[in-house]
Amino acid sequence: MTPTVQKLKAFAAARDFEPLPDAPAHEIDEVLAAFFGAADVHATGTGPANDRYSHLIDCAFSPALRAQFFIRFDLRIFVVLPYALVGDAWQLSVEHAALQTLCAPLVKVLEEAHHVAQIAFDEAMHPLSNTMLAKGFIDNTLMAYFFESL
């Protein structure tokens, strides 16, 4: 377990696993502007809403490749969910080499220019506490607590 995951687990436990959305942040506009300068991408950004507790930047690299960046500006963390179109369905593709290459300059923008640390998808799926289920979450993972209740 990484130090970041340990920190997030302690953070959630200290708040008794109550839902905790990120506050709206104007920094998302700066990140979007930097994304356009770093890569050939169509990107849109939105703030926290409903069961999404983070800011979301949705990136389209081509008609068949896209990625979603879930960012918690308050905690300075993010996770990337890359997707490839397979037939008629979008498939989560965390090991897709082309998507990793396309996302790399955007990850660099977040890490170096905005000092936001990345959490890998497998880390984001790390379980927290079953208490979350009683609080209305549909699963008990870091992803559900900090980013989006899927």
Contacts in CASP RR format, 6 or more apart in sequence:
PFRMAT RR
TARGET T0000
AUTHOR 0000-0000-0000
METHOD contacts of the structure
MODEL  1
MTPTVQKLKAFAAARDFEPLPDAPAHEIDEVLAAFFGAADVHATGTGPAN
DRYSHLIDCAFSPALRAQFFIRFDLRIFVVLPYALVGDAWQLSVEHAALQ
TLCAPLVKVLEEAHHVAQIAFDEAMHPLSNTMLAKGFIDNTLMAYFFESL
1 9 0 8 1.000
1 126 0 8 1.000
2 123 0 8 1.000
4 77 0 8 1.000
4 117 0 8 1.000
4 119 0 8 1.000
4 123 0 8 1.000
5 119 0 8 1.000
5 123 0 8 1.000
5 126 0 8 1.000
5 142 0 8 1.000
8 75 0 8 1.000
8 77 0 8 1.000
8 119 0 8 1.000
8 142 0 8 1.000
8 145 0 8 1.000
8 146 0 8 1.000
9 126 0 8 1.000
9 128 0 8 1.000
9 142 0 8 1.000
11 75 0 8 1.000
12 20 0 8 1.000
12 128 0 8 1.000
12 129 0 8 1.000
12 142 0 8 1.000
12 145 0 8 1.000
12 146 0 8 1.000
13 128 0 8 1.000
13 129 0 8 1.000
16 131 0 8 1.000
17 128 0 8 1.000
17 129 0 8 1.000
17 131 0 8 1.000
17 132 0 8 1.000
17 135 0 8 1.000
17 137 0 8 1.000
17 145 0 8 1.000
18 135 0 8 1.000
19 53 0 8 1.000
19 135 0 8 1.000
19 136 0 8 1.000
19 137 0 8 1.000
19 145 0 8 1.000
20 53 0 8 1.000
20 145 0 8 1.000
20 146 0 8 1.000
21 48 0 8 1.000
21 52 0 8 1.000
21 53 0 8 1.000
21 54 0 8 1.000
22 47 0 8 1.000
22 48 0 8 1.000
22 53 0 8 1.000
22 54 0 8 1.000
22 55 0 8 1.000
22 71 0 8 1.000
22 72 0 8 1.000
22 73 0 8 1.000
22 74 0 8 1.000
22 75 0 8 1.000
23 48 0 8 1.000
23 73 0 8 1.000
23 74 0 8 1.000
24 47 0 8 1.000
24 48 0 8 1.000
25 47 0 8 1.000
25 55 0 8 1.000
25 73 0 8 1.000
25 74 0 8 1.000
27 73 0 8 1.000
27 114 0 8 1.000
28 45 0 8 1.000
28 47 0 8 1.000
28 55 0 8 1.000
28 57 0 8 1.000
28 71 0 8 1.000
28 73 0 8 1.000
30 114 0 8 1.000
31 57 0 8 1.000
31 71 0 8 1.000
31 109 0 8 1.000
31 110 0 8 1.000
31 114 0 8 1.000
32 43 0 8 1.000
32 44 0 8 1.000
32 45 0 8 1.000
32 57 0 8 1.000
34 109 0 8 1.000
34 113 0 8 1.000
34 114 0 8 1.000
35 41 0 8 1.000
35 43 0 8 1.000
35 57 0 8 1.000
35 59 0 8 1.000
35 106 0 8 1.000
35 109 0 8 1.000
36 43 0 8 1.000
38 105 0 8 1.000
38 106 0 8 1.000
38 108 0 8 1.000
38 109 0 8 1.000
39 61 0 8 1.000
39 102 0 8 1.000
39 105 0 8 1.000
39 106 0 8 1.000
40 61 0 8 1.000
41 59 0 8 1.000
41 60 0 8 1.000
41 61 0 8 1.000
41 102 0 8 1.000
41 106 0 8 1.000
42 59 0 8 1.000
42 60 0 8 1.000
43 57 0 8 1.000
43 58 0 8 1.000
43 59 0 8 1.000
43 60 0 8 1.000
44 57 0 8 1.000
44 58 0 8 1.000
45 55 0 8 1.000
45 56 0 8 1.000
45 57 0 8 1.000
45 58 0 8 1.000
46 55 0 8 1.000
46 56 0 8 1.000
46 58 0 8 1.000
47 54 0 8 1.000
47 55 0 8 1.000
47 56 0 8 1.000
48 54 0 8 1.000
48 55 0 8 1.000
51 148 0 8 1.000
51 149 0 8 1.000
52 70 0 8 1.000
52 147 0 8 1.000
52 148 0 8 1.000
52 149 0 8 1.000
53 72 0 8 1.000
53 145 0 8 1.000
53 146 0 8 1.000
53 147 0 8 1.000
53 148 0 8 1.000
53 149 0 8 1.000
54 70 0 8 1.000
54 71 0 8 1.000
54 72 0 8 1.000
54 78 0 8 1.000
54 146 0 8 1.000
54 147 0 8 1.000
54 148 0 8 1.000
55 70 0 8 1.000
55 71 0 8 1.000
55 72 0 8 1.000
55 73 0 8 1.000
56 68 0 8 1.000
56 69 0 8 1.000
56 70 0 8 1.000
56 71 0 8 1.000
56 148 0 8 1.000
57 68 0 8 1.000
57 69 0 8 1.000
57 71 0 8 1.000
58 66 0 8 1.000
58 68 0 8 1.000
58 69 0 8 1.000
59 66 0 8 1.000
59 67 0 8 1.000
59 68 0 8 1.000
59 69 0 8 1.000
59 103 0 8 1.000
59 106 0 8 1.000
60 66 0 8 1.000
61 67 0 8 1.000
61 99 0 8 1.000
61 102 0 8 1.000
63 85 0 8 1.000
64 84 0 8 1.000
64 85 0 8 1.000
65 82 0 8 1.000
65 83 0 8 1.000
65 84 0 8 1.000
65 85 0 8 1.000
65 96 0 8 1.000
65 98 0 8 1.000
65 99 0 8 1.000
65 102 0 8 1.000
66 82 0 8 1.000
66 83 0 8 1.000
66 90 0 8 1.000
67 80 0 8 1.000
67 81 0 8 1.000
67 82 0 8 1.000
67 83 0 8 1.000
67 99 0 8 1.000
67 102 0 8 1.000
67 103 0 8 1.000
67 106 0 8 1.000
68 80 0 8 1.000
68 81 0 8 1.000
68 83 0 8 1.000
69 78 0 8 1.000
69 79 0 8 1.000
69 80 0 8 1.000
69 106 0 8 1.000
69 110 0 8 1.000
70 78 0 8 1.000
70 79 0 8 1.000
70 80 0 8 1.000
70 81 0 8 1.000
70 147 0 8 1.000
70 148 0 8 1.000
71 77 0 8 1.000
71 78 0 8 1.000
71 110 0 8 1.000
71 116 0 8 1.000
72 78 0 8 1.000
72 146 0 8 1.000
72 147 0 8 1.000
73 116 0 8 1.000
75 146 0 8 1.000
76 115 0 8 1.000
76 116 0 8 1.000
76 117 0 8 1.000
77 116 0 8 1.000
77 117 0 8 1.000
77 118 0 8 1.000
77 119 0 8 1.000
77 146 0 8 1.000
78 110 0 8 1.000
78 116 0 8 1.000
78 117 0 8 1.000
78 118 0 8 1.000
78 119 0 8 1.000
79 118 0 8 1.000
79 119 0 8 1.000
79 120 0 8 1.000
79 121 0 8 1.000
79 123 0 8 1.000
79 124 0 8 1.000
79 143 0 8 1.000
79 147 0 8 1.000
80 103 0 8 1.000
80 107 0 8 1.000
80 118 0 8 1.000
80 121 0 8 1.000
81 92 0 8 1.000
81 94 0 8 1.000
81 121 0 8 1.000
82 92 0 8 1.000
82 93 0 8 1.000
82 94 0 8 1.000
82 96 0 8 1.000
82 99 0 8 1.000
82 100 0 8 1.000
82 103 0 8 1.000
83 90 0 8 1.000
83 91 0 8 1.000
83 92 0 8 1.000
83 93 0 8 1.000
83 99 0 8 1.000
84 90 0 8 1.000
84 91 0 8 1.000
84 93 0 8 1.000
84 96 0 8 1.000
84 99 0 8 1.000
85 91 0 8 1.000
92 121 0 8 1.000
93 99 0 8 1.000
94 120 0 8 1.000
94 121 0 8 1.000
94 122 0 8 1.000
107 118 0 8 1.000
110 116 0 8 1.000
110 118 0 8 1.000
111 117 0 8 1.000
111 118 0 8 1.000
119 142 0 8 1.000
123 142 0 8 1.000
124 141 0 8 1.000
124 142 0 8 1.000
124 143 0 8 1.000
124 146 0 8 1.000
124 147 0 8 1.000
125 141 0 8 1.000
125 142 0 8 1.000
125 143 0 8 1.000
126 141 0 8 1.000
126 142 0 8 1.000
127 140 0 8 1.000
127 141 0 8 1.000
128 140 0 8 1.000
128 141 0 8 1.000
128 142 0 8 1.000
128 145 0 8 1.000
129 140 0 8 1.000
130 140 0 8 1.000
131 140 0 8 1.000
132 139 0 8 1.000
132 140 0 8 1.000
132 144 0 8 1.000
132 145 0 8 1.000
133 139 0 8 1.000
133 140 0 8 1.000
136 149 0 8 1.000
137 144 0 8 1.000
137 145 0 8 1.000
137 149 0 8 1.000
138 144 0 8 1.000
138 149 0 8 1.000
138 150 0 8 1.000
139 149 0 8 1.000
139 150 0 8 1.000
143 150 0 8 1.000
144 150 0 8 1.000
END
